[in-house]
Amino acid sequence: MKDNLKPARRQFLKMGGAALAMIPVAVLSGNAIAATNAGMRTSMKYQDTPNGDKDCANCVQFVPGKTPKDLGTCKIFPGDTEISPKAYCAAWAAKP
């Protein structure tokens, strides 16, 4: 009876090892995909160009990057780390 279990056990261990090896790959690829929040961008009519003098750099919701020209984040778009300071969306509100 023990001889019948060996192939199933080996297969289980191989599959478990492969699954463990794939965890870092899945985590890293998930972060790359999650850099933009496409659903929110669509619903808020996000565009990469300003609307007149209205752009993300002078919006109260925008959180700038390391320098004024770097990509930043927005309080409205959770998980989106690629907001251009020269972009615009329907949630734009002037800084006080």
VOSE-122750 format. One line per 4 residues: for each residue x, z, y of N, C-alpha, C, O. Coordinates in nm, 2 decimals. Atoms other than C-alpha are relative to their C-alpha. Layout:
<atoms>
X Z Y X Z Y X Z Y X Z Y ~ ...
</atoms>
This chain:
<atoms>
0.08 0.00 -0.12 0.00 0.00 0.00 0.09 0.00 0.13 0.05 -0.06 0.22 ~ -0.09 0.00 -0.12 0.29 0.07 0.24 0.05 -0.14 0.03 0.08 -0.17 0.15 ~ -0.06 0.13 -0.02 0.42 -0.28 0.19 -0.10 -0.09 0.08 -0.06 -0.18 0.16 ~ 0.10 0.08 -0.07 0.09 -0.43 0.32 -0.01 0.04 0.15 -0.05 -0.05 0.23
0.00 -0.04 -0.14 0.12 -0.23 0.65 0.12 -0.05 0.08 0.11 -0.06 0.21 ~ -0.12 0.03 -0.08 0.47 -0.34 0.75 -0.02 -0.13 0.08 0.02 -0.12 0.20 ~ 0.01 0.11 -0.09 0.38 -0.69 0.88 -0.09 0.03 0.12 -0.07 -0.02 0.23 ~ 0.09 -0.03 -0.11 0.09 -0.56 1.09 0.07 0.09 0.10 0.05 0.08 0.22
-0.07 -0.09 -0.08 0.30 -0.28 1.22 0.11 -0.07 0.08 0.12 -0.05 0.20 ~ -0.11 0.08 -0.07 0.59 -0.52 1.31 -0.07 -0.08 0.11 -0.02 -0.09 0.22 ~ 0.07 0.08 -0.09 0.34 -0.75 1.48 -0.05 0.08 0.12 -0.03 0.04 0.24 ~ 0.04 -0.09 -0.11 0.20 -0.46 1.68 0.11 0.04 0.09 0.10 0.04 0.21
-0.11 -0.04 -0.08 0.54 -0.34 1.79 0.06 -0.12 0.09 0.09 -0.10 0.20 ~ -0.04 0.12 -0.08 0.64 -0.70 1.90 -0.09 -0.02 0.11 -0.04 -0.05 0.23 ~ 0.10 0.02 -0.11 0.32 -0.74 2.10 0.01 0.11 0.10 0.00 0.08 0.22 ~ -0.01 -0.11 -0.10 0.36 -0.40 2.26 0.12 -0.01 0.08 0.12 0.01 0.20
-0.13 0.02 -0.07 0.72 -0.47 2.35 -0.01 -0.11 0.10 0.03 -0.10 0.22 ~ 0.02 0.11 -0.09 0.62 -0.80 2.50 -0.09 0.03 0.12 -0.06 -0.01 0.23 ~ 0.09 -0.05 -0.11 0.34 -0.64 2.70 0.07 0.09 0.10 0.05 0.07 0.22 ~ -0.07 -0.08 -0.09 0.57 -0.38 2.84 0.10 -0.08 0.08 0.12 -0.05 0.20
-0.10 0.08 -0.07 0.83 -0.64 2.94 -0.07 -0.08 0.11 -0.01 -0.12 0.21 ~ 0.08 0.08 -0.10 0.55 -0.83 3.13 -0.05 0.08 0.12 -0.09 0.02 0.22 ~ 0.05 -0.08 -0.11 0.45 -0.54 3.35 0.07 -0.02 0.13 0.01 -0.05 0.23 ~ -0.06 0.03 -0.13 0.72 -0.59 3.62 -0.03 -0.14 0.05 -0.04 -0.15 0.17
0.02 0.14 -0.05 0.66 -0.96 3.63 -0.14 -0.01 0.06 -0.16 -0.07 0.16 ~ 0.14 0.00 -0.05 0.28 -0.90 3.68 -0.01 0.07 0.13 -0.08 0.03 0.22 ~ 0.01 -0.08 -0.12 0.34 -0.64 3.95 0.07 -0.08 0.11 0.01 -0.09 0.22 ~ -0.07 0.08 -0.10 0.59 -0.86 4.14 -0.08 -0.13 0.04 -0.09 -0.16 0.16
0.08 0.12 -0.03 0.37 -1.17 4.12 -0.13 0.04 0.07 -0.18 -0.04 0.16 ~ 0.12 -0.05 -0.07 0.07 -0.97 4.23 0.02 0.03 0.14 -0.07 0.00 0.23 ~ -0.03 -0.03 -0.14 0.24 -0.86 4.55 0.02 -0.13 0.07 -0.02 -0.13 0.19 ~ -0.02 0.12 -0.07 0.33 -1.21 4.63 -0.13 -0.07 0.03 -0.15 -0.13 0.14
0.13 0.06 -0.02 -0.02 -1.33 4.59 -0.08 0.07 0.10 -0.16 0.02 0.17 ~ 0.08 -0.08 -0.09 -0.17 -1.04 4.78 0.04 0.01 0.14 -0.01 0.09 0.22 ~ -0.05 0.00 -0.14 0.02 -1.12 5.10 -0.10 -0.04 0.10 -0.09 0.00 0.22 ~ 0.10 0.04 -0.09 -0.28 -1.28 5.25 -0.14 0.03 -0.06 -0.16 0.03 -0.18
0.14 -0.03 0.04 -0.65 -1.18 5.24 -0.09 -0.12 0.03 -0.15 -0.12 0.14 ~ 0.07 0.12 -0.03 -0.81 -1.52 5.21 -0.15 0.01 0.03 -0.20 -0.06 0.11 ~ 0.14 -0.02 -0.02 -1.16 -1.39 5.19 -0.03 0.04 0.14 -0.13 -0.01 0.20 ~ 0.02 -0.05 -0.13 -1.14 -1.20 5.51 0.04 -0.11 0.11 -0.03 -0.12 0.21
-0.04 0.11 -0.09 -0.95 -1.49 5.68 -0.11 -0.10 0.02 -0.14 -0.14 0.13 ~ 0.11 0.09 -0.01 -1.24 -1.72 5.60 -0.12 0.06 0.07 -0.17 -0.01 0.16 ~ 0.12 -0.05 -0.06 -1.51 -1.49 5.70 0.02 0.03 0.15 -0.08 0.03 0.23 ~ -0.03 -0.03 -0.14 -1.34 -1.40 6.03 0.05 -0.13 0.08 0.09 -0.12 0.19
-0.04 0.13 -0.06 -1.26 -1.77 6.10 0.15 0.00 0.06 0.17 -0.04 0.17 ~ -0.14 -0.01 -0.04 -0.88 -1.70 6.12 0.06 -0.14 0.01 0.03 -0.23 -0.07 ~ -0.07 0.13 -0.02 -0.68 -1.99 6.26 0.15 0.03 0.04 0.17 0.13 0.11 ~ -0.14 -0.03 -0.03 -0.30 -2.02 6.30 0.04 -0.04 0.15 0.15 -0.02 0.19
-0.03 0.03 -0.14 -0.33 -2.14 6.66 -0.09 0.09 0.09 -0.20 0.13 0.05 ~ 0.08 -0.08 -0.09 -0.45 -1.94 6.97 -0.13 -0.07 0.05 -0.13 -0.20 0.04 ~ 0.12 0.05 -0.06 -0.79 -1.99 7.13 0.01 0.02 0.15 -0.03 0.13 0.20 ~ -0.03 -0.02 -0.14 -0.69 -2.04 7.49 0.11 0.10 0.02 0.21 0.09 -0.04
-0.10 -0.11 -0.02 -0.52 -1.72 7.60 -0.02 0.11 -0.10 0.04 0.21 -0.09 ~ 0.03 -0.10 0.10 -0.67 -1.53 7.31 0.09 -0.02 -0.12 0.07 -0.12 -0.19 ~ -0.08 0.01 0.12 -0.41 -1.47 7.04 0.02 0.14 -0.06 0.00 0.24 0.01 ~ -0.02 -0.13 0.06 -0.32 -1.19 6.80 0.10 0.09 0.07 0.08 0.21 0.07
-0.09 -0.08 -0.07 -0.03 -1.08 7.01 -0.06 0.09 0.11 -0.01 0.20 0.14 ~ 0.07 -0.08 -0.10 -0.27 -0.96 7.28 -0.13 0.06 -0.05 -0.22 0.08 0.03 ~ 0.12 -0.06 0.06 -0.54 -0.82 7.04 0.03 0.14 -0.03 0.13 0.18 -0.08 ~ -0.01 -0.15 0.03 -0.60 -0.45 7.00 0.01 0.02 -0.15 0.06 0.13 -0.19
0.00 -0.02 0.14 -0.63 -0.50 6.62 0.13 -0.04 -0.07 0.16 0.00 -0.18 ~ -0.13 0.05 0.06 -0.28 -0.66 6.57 0.10 0.11 0.00 0.12 0.18 0.10 ~ -0.12 -0.09 0.01 0.01 -0.45 6.45 0.12 -0.10 -0.02 0.14 -0.16 -0.12 ~ -0.11 0.10 0.00 0.33 -0.65 6.54 0.10 0.03 -0.11 0.11 0.15 -0.16
-0.11 -0.01 0.10 0.62 -0.71 6.30 0.12 0.07 0.07 0.11 0.13 0.18 ~ -0.12 -0.06 -0.06 0.98 -0.60 6.37 0.04 -0.05 0.14 0.08 0.03 0.22 ~ -0.02 0.05 -0.13 1.02 -0.83 6.66 -0.13 -0.07 0.05 -0.22 -0.09 -0.04 ~ 0.12 0.06 -0.05 0.75 -0.99 6.88 -0.04 -0.13 -0.06 -0.16 -0.17 -0.07
0.03 0.13 0.06 0.78 -1.32 6.71 -0.02 0.00 -0.15 -0.07 -0.09 -0.22 ~ 0.02 -0.01 0.14 0.77 -1.19 6.35 -0.15 0.02 -0.04 -0.23 0.05 0.04 ~ 0.13 -0.02 0.06 0.46 -1.19 6.13 -0.03 0.15 0.00 0.05 0.23 -0.02 ~ 0.04 -0.14 0.00 0.26 -0.87 6.16 -0.12 0.02 -0.09 -0.14 -0.06 -0.19
0.12 -0.02 0.08 -0.06 -0.72 6.01 -0.11 0.02 0.10 -0.10 0.03 0.22 ~ 0.12 -0.01 -0.08 -0.41 -0.67 6.13 -0.09 0.12 -0.06 -0.09 0.13 -0.18 ~ 0.09 -0.11 0.05 -0.64 -0.36 6.11 -0.12 -0.05 -0.07 -0.18 0.03 -0.15 ~ 0.12 0.06 0.05 -0.93 -0.59 6.02 0.02 -0.06 -0.14 -0.07 -0.05 -0.22
-0.03 0.07 0.12 -0.75 -0.77 5.73 0.08 0.09 -0.09 0.20 0.09 -0.08 ~ -0.08 -0.09 0.09 -0.65 -0.51 5.46 0.08 -0.07 -0.09 0.03 -0.17 -0.16 ~ -0.09 0.07 0.09 -0.35 -0.61 5.26 0.06 -0.13 0.04 0.14 -0.18 -0.03 ~ -0.06 0.13 -0.05 -0.27 -0.91 5.47 0.12 0.03 0.09 0.11 0.10 0.19
-0.12 -0.03 -0.07 0.09 -0.89 5.58 0.06 -0.13 0.07 0.18 -0.12 0.11 ~ -0.05 0.13 -0.06 0.12 -1.25 5.72 -0.08 -0.05 0.12 -0.12 -0.16 0.12 ~ 0.07 0.04 -0.12 -0.06 -1.25 6.05 0.09 -0.04 0.11 0.18 0.03 0.15 ~ -0.09 0.06 -0.10 0.10 -1.47 6.31 -0.04 0.06 0.14 -0.16 0.07 0.16
0.04 -0.05 -0.13 0.12 -1.33 6.66 -0.07 -0.11 0.09 -0.13 -0.08 0.19 ~ 0.07 0.11 -0.07 0.00 -1.67 6.78 -0.12 -0.05 -0.06 -0.17 -0.16 -0.03 ~ 0.12 0.04 0.07 -0.30 -1.68 6.56 -0.13 0.05 0.08 -0.11 0.12 0.18 ~ 0.13 -0.04 -0.07 -0.67 -1.61 6.65 -0.11 0.01 -0.11 -0.10 -0.06 -0.21
0.11 -0.01 0.09 -0.98 -1.49 6.47 -0.12 0.05 0.08 -0.11 0.09 0.20 ~ 0.12 -0.05 -0.07 -1.34 -1.39 6.56 0.00 0.15 0.03 -0.08 0.19 0.11 ~ 0.00 -0.15 -0.03 -1.25 -1.02 6.56 0.09 0.03 0.12 0.11 0.15 0.15 ~ -0.09 -0.02 -0.11 -1.02 -1.07 6.86 -0.07 0.09 0.11 -0.18 0.07 0.14
0.04 -0.09 -0.11 -1.05 -0.79 7.12 0.12 0.03 0.09 0.23 0.06 0.04 ~ -0.11 -0.02 -0.09 -0.84 -0.76 7.43 0.06 0.14 0.00 -0.01 0.23 -0.01 ~ -0.07 -0.13 -0.01 -0.58 -0.49 7.45 -0.04 0.06 0.14 -0.05 -0.01 0.24 ~ 0.03 -0.06 -0.13 -0.67 -0.23 7.72 0.11 0.00 0.10 0.10 0.04 0.21
</atoms>
